[in-house]
């Protein structure tokens, strides 16, 4: 007699805990207020599919947390009945700190809940030993917070180039700084006493664009950061891809067709070697444009009409366009945001980049939405992304 194997027991259907459901709904409401505020609660209910009662409850809770407030002027519907009191993101009570560590300096900043920079300071490195850099950053943040004593800090966001592990809170590798396995989250938390969130700057800026900039509302977006470090981030359906141990976006050694710059890896024409600011500044010195290492001087010289500076910036923009083409061939995003000095500040550089991309894709490429404060926004947006994903945890009830 044949025996049939017993059917395996059915797995229970996963249930969403009430607390998780509340956090998710609160995030949906807060994001709706961010996108549409000042906005009536009835409109939030219509946009989100939540019940009017649920929206009212969430708005009350978010108001207690200092995240939203009623707009000053009520709106009436047809002039009859009770006035509609729209709600908006509260920019008056809370701030987040931002820390961005670049090769020549650290940027510290305070941002409001709409990602707007309230205060910013650059701290030149007097050496790149990690603990020293982070301690100075904490001191810089403390000085900014002292001047904003009427606002409560929610936490600190940290961003840097290279390989940054978001979950572990570490800079795994940042070759230009010489950093390896730096426990940024633990050190900054010890210095500041605040919650600290850590991510790579390309991913941080991708989230900033999604929340506060041009890339909001799309289904997919690519962000390419071209500075002292060259890296990228890709977002689909409101999520920036991190990959195992947050290694996604490491494009420094992708080969760039037509590149001539030798790379430390032994090859020629890698994105990092060809597009990095060290290369731009060296070429500018060789061309007699500047005698320093500050790429902003090249932009200033171009603005003053120096033909070699204009040529260098346009060529860099053109090669950046070639890098965009390489990445869009693989990822096919709806939109592309580029953070690159010339493209950000010069229409001719943006035109050179788009011409290299070519075709219908050229129009999808835009410069960063934060031209005057990109590094400050990168740091602060790491903390703001956490807030907008889980406002009930990221903004606990004040004492």
C-alpha positions in Angstrom: 0.0 0.0 0.0 1.4 3.3 -1.1 1.6 6.0 1.5 1.2 9.6 0.5 3.3 12.2 2.2 1.3 14.3 4.7 0.6 17.8 3.4 2.9 20.3 5.1 1.1 22.5 7.7 -0.1 25.8 6.3 1.9 28.8 7.3 0.0 31.4 9.1 -0.8 34.5 7.2 1.5 37.3 8.4 -0.4 39.9 10.4 0.5 43.6 10.5 0.7 44.6 14.2 -1.5 47.5 15.2 1.6 49.5 16.2 3.1 48.9 12.8 -0.1 49.8 11.0 -0.3 53.1 13.0 3.3 53.9 12.1 2.7 53.2 8.5 -0.5 55.3 8.4 1.1 58.1 10.3 3.9 58.2 7.7 1.4 58.3 4.9 -0.4 61.2 6.5 2.8 63.1 7.2 4.1 62.5 3.6 0.8 63.8 2.3 1.0 66.9 4.3 4.6 67.4 3.1 3.6 67.0 -0.5 0.4 69.1 -0.4 0.4 71.3 2.6 -1.3 73.4 3.7 -4.0 70.8 3.1 -7.4 70.0 4.5 -7.8 66.8 6.4 -10.6 65.8 4.1 -8.2 66.1 1.2 -5.7 64.0 3.0 -8.3 61.3 3.5 -9.2 61.4 -0.2 -5.6 61.3 -1.3 -4.5 58.5 1.0 -7.7 56.4 1.2 -7.7 56.6 5.0 -10.9 57.4 6.8 -11.6 61.0 7.9 -11.6 59.9 11.5 -8.2 58.2 11.1 -6.7 61.2 9.4 -8.0 63.5 12.2 -6.5 61.2 14.8 -3.1 61.0 13.1 -3.0 64.8 12.6 -3.7 65.3 16.3 -0.9 62.9 17.2 1.5 64.4 14.7 0.7 67.9 16.1 1.5 66.8 19.6 4.8 65.5 18.3 5.6 68.9 16.8 5.5 67.7 13.2 2.4 69.4 11.9 0.3 72.4 12.8 -2.9 74.0 11.7 -2.4 76.8 9.1 -3.1 80.3 10.3 -6.0 81.1 7.9 -9.0 78.7 7.9 -10.7 77.8 4.6 -14.4 77.7 4.2 -16.2 75.4 1.8 -18.9 77.3 -0.1 -19.1 79.8 2.8 -21.3 77.5 5.0 -20.7 75.1 7.8 -17.5 74.8 9.9 -14.3 76.2 8.4 -11.7 73.7 7.1 -8.5 74.1 9.0 -5.7 73.0 6.8 -2.6 71.5 8.3 1.0 71.9 7.2 4.4 70.7 8.2 5.5 72.6 11.3 8.8 74.3 10.6 9.0 76.2 13.9 9.6 73.7 16.7 11.9 70.9 15.5 15.2 70.6 13.7 17.6 67.9 12.6 21.4 68.2 12.5 23.3 67.3 9.4 27.0 66.3 9.1 28.7 65.7 5.7 32.3 64.8 5.7 34.1 65.6 2.4 37.8 65.4 1.6 38.8 69.0 2.4 36.2 69.9 5.0 33.1 68.9 7.1 29.8 70.6 6.7 27.5 70.9 9.7 24.0 72.2 9.4 20.5 72.5 11.0 17.5 71.7 8.7 13.8 72.2 9.3 11.3 69.5 8.5 10.9 70.6 4.9 14.6 70.1 4.3 15.5 73.8 4.3 18.9 74.8 5.7 18.5 77.1 8.7 22.2 77.3 9.6 25.4 75.9 8.0 29.0 75.9 8.8 32.1 74.5 7.1 35.0 73.1 9.2 38.3 72.7 7.4 40.1 69.5 8.3 43.2 69.9 10.4 43.9 66.2 9.7 41.5 63.5 8.8 41.8 61.2 11.9 38.2 60.0 12.3 37.6 60.7 16.0 39.0 64.2 15.6 36.9 65.0 12.6 33.7 63.7 14.3 34.5 65.5 17.6 34.8 68.8 15.7 31.6 68.1 13.8 29.8 67.5 17.1 31.2 70.8 18.5 30.1 72.6 15.4 26.6 71.2 15.7 26.5 72.1 19.4 27.3 75.7 18.5 24.5 75.9 15.9 22.0 74.3 18.3 23.0 76.8 21.0 21.9 79.6 18.7 18.6 77.8 18.0 17.7 77.1 21.6 14.0 77.5 20.8 14.0 74.4 18.7 14.2 70.8 19.8 16.7 68.6 17.9 15.3 65.2 16.7 18.6 63.7 15.7 21.6 63.9 13.4 22.1 62.6 9.9 25.6 61.8 8.7 26.6 61.4 5.0 29.9 60.8 3.2 31.1 59.4 0.0 32.6 56.0 -0.5 31.3 52.8 1.1 28.9 53.6 4.0 27.0 50.9 5.7 23.6 52.3 6.8 22.6 49.5 9.1 25.9 49.2 10.9 26.3 52.9 11.1 29.9 52.8 9.8 32.0 54.2 7.0 33.4 50.9 5.7 35.9 52.5 3.3 36.6 56.1 2.2 39.9 55.9 0.3 40.5 59.7 -0.1 40.1 60.2 3.6 41.9 57.0 4.5 39.0 55.8 6.6 38.3 52.1 7.2 35.5 50.7 9.4 34.8 53.9 11.3 31.9 53.5 13.7 30.4 56.9 12.9 27.0 56.3 14.5 28.4 55.2 17.8 31.0 58.0 18.0 28.7 60.8 17.0 26.0 59.6 19.4 28.5 59.6 22.2 29.5 63.1 21.4 26.0 64.6 20.8 23.7 62.4 22.9 21.3 62.4 20.0 20.0 59.6 17.7 22.4 59.3 14.7 21.5 58.0 11.3 24.2 57.2 8.7 24.2 56.8 4.9 26.2 57.5 1.7 25.8 60.9 0.2 24.4 59.8 -3.2 21.7 57.8 -1.5 21.0 60.7 1.0 20.6 63.1 -1.9 18.4 60.7 -3.8 16.1 60.7 -0.7 16.3 64.5 -0.5 15.2 64.8 -4.1 12.4 62.3 -3.5 11.1 64.2 -0.4 11.9 67.8 -1.2 13.2 68.1 -4.8 12.6 67.4 -8.4 12.5 63.6 -8.2 9.4 63.4 -6.0 6.5 61.4 -7.3 8.3 59.4 -10.0 8.6 55.6 -10.0 12.3 55.5 -10.6 15.2 57.9 -10.4 19.0 57.8 -10.7 21.3 60.2 -8.8 24.9 60.7 -9.9 27.2 62.5 -7.5 30.4 63.8 -9.0 32.8 65.4 -6.5 36.0 64.3 -4.8 34.2 60.9 -4.7 32.0 59.7 -7.6 29.1 57.5 -6.7 25.5 56.9 -7.6 22.1 55.9 -6.1 19.0 54.3 -7.7 15.5 54.6 -6.3 12.4 52.7 -7.4 8.9 53.1 -5.9 9.9 55.3 -3.0 12.9 53.1 -2.0 16.6 53.8 -2.5 18.4 50.6 -3.3 21.2 49.8 -0.8 22.1 46.2 -1.5 24.0 43.9 1.0 25.9 46.0 3.5 24.9 49.1 1.5 27.4 48.5 -1.3 25.0 49.6 -4.1 26.1 52.7 -6.0 29.8 52.0 -6.1 30.5 53.2 -9.7 34.0 54.7 -9.1 35.8 52.1 -11.2 33.3 51.8 -14.1 35.2 52.4 -17.3 34.4 55.6 -19.1 34.8 55.5 -22.9 37.4 58.1 -24.0 38.8 58.5 -20.6 42.6 59.1 -20.4 43.2 59.5 -16.7 45.2 56.7 -15.0 43.5 55.2 -11.9 45.1 53.9 -8.7 43.5 50.5 -9.6 45.9 50.2 -12.5 43.4 50.9 -15.3 42.7 54.0 -17.3 39.5 56.0 -17.6 37.7 54.9 -14.4 34.8 57.3 -13.4 36.5 58.3 -10.2 39.9 59.1 -11.8 38.4 60.8 -14.9 35.7 62.9 -13.2 36.9 63.5 -9.6 37.6 67.0 -8.4 41.3 66.2 -7.8 41.6 65.6 -11.6 39.7 68.8 -12.5 41.9 70.9 -10.2 45.1 69.4 -11.5 44.1 70.0 -15.1 43.2 73.6 -14.1 46.6 74.1 -12.6 48.3 72.7 -15.7 46.2 75.1 -17.9 47.0 78.1 -15.7 43.5 78.6 -14.5 44.2 78.3 -10.8 47.1 77.4 -8.5 45.0 75.7 -5.9 42.8 72.7 -5.1 39.4 74.3 -4.8 37.2 73.4 -7.8 35.0 76.4 -7.1 37.9 78.6 -8.3 37.5 76.9 -11.7 33.9 77.9 -11.8 34.7 81.4 -10.7 37.4 81.6 -13.5 34.9 80.4 -16.1 32.4 83.0 -14.9 35.1 85.7 -15.4 35.5 84.5 -19.0 38.7 82.4 -18.7 38.5 80.2 -21.9 40.5 77.3 -20.4 38.2 77.1 -17.4 35.2 77.1 -19.6 36.7 74.3 -21.7 37.6 72.2 -18.7 34.1 72.5 -17.2 32.3 71.7 -20.4 34.5 68.7 -21.1 33.9 67.4 -17.6 30.2 67.9 -18.1 30.4 66.1 -21.4 32.2 63.1 -19.8 29.6 63.2 -16.9 27.0 62.9 -19.6 28.8 59.8 -20.9 28.7 58.3 -17.4 24.9 59.1 -17.2 24.4 57.3 -20.6 26.3 54.3 -19.3 24.2 54.1 -16.2 20.8 54.8 -17.8 21.5 52.1 -20.4 21.5 49.6 -17.5 18.9 51.1 -15.1 16.5 53.0 -17.5 15.2 55.4 -14.9 12.4 57.9 -15.4 14.6 60.8 -14.3 18.2 61.5 -13.6 19.6 64.0 -11.1 23.2 65.1 -11.4 25.2 66.8 -8.6 28.3 68.2 -10.4 29.7 71.6 -10.0 29.6 72.9 -13.6 26.2 71.3 -14.3 24.8 72.8 -11.2 25.9 76.4 -11.9 26.3 76.7 -15.7 23.6 76.2 -18.3 26.3 75.5 -20.9 27.6 72.6 -18.9 24.1 71.2 -18.5 23.6 71.6 -22.2 26.9 69.7 -22.9 25.9 66.9 -20.6 22.5 66.6 -22.2 24.0 66.6 -25.7 26.2 63.7 -24.7 23.2 61.7 -23.3 21.2 62.5 -26.5 17.8 61.5 -27.6 14.6 61.6 -25.5 16.6 60.8 -22.4 18.4 64.1 -22.4 15.4 66.0 -21.2 15.1 63.7 -18.2 18.4 64.9 -16.8 18.3 67.8 -14.3 20.8 69.3 -11.9 20.5 68.9 -8.1 17.5 70.8 -6.5 19.9 72.1 -3.8 22.6 74.0 -5.6 23.7 76.3 -2.7 23.5 73.8 0.1 23.9 70.3 -1.4 26.2 68.9 1.3 24.2 70.3 4.2 21.1 68.8 2.7 22.8 65.5 2.2 23.6 65.2 5.9 20.3 66.4 7.2 18.2 64.3 4.8 19.6 61.1 6.2 17.7 61.9 9.5 14.7 63.4 7.7 14.2 60.2 5.6 14.0 58.2 8.8 11.5 60.7 10.2 9.2 60.6 7.3 9.3 56.8 7.2 8.5 56.3 10.9 7.4 59.6 12.5 6.0 58.0 15.6 9.4 56.6 16.5 11.7 59.3 15.2 9.8 62.0 17.0 8.9 60.7 20.5 6.5 62.6 22.7 8.3 65.5 24.3 8.7 65.4 28.1 
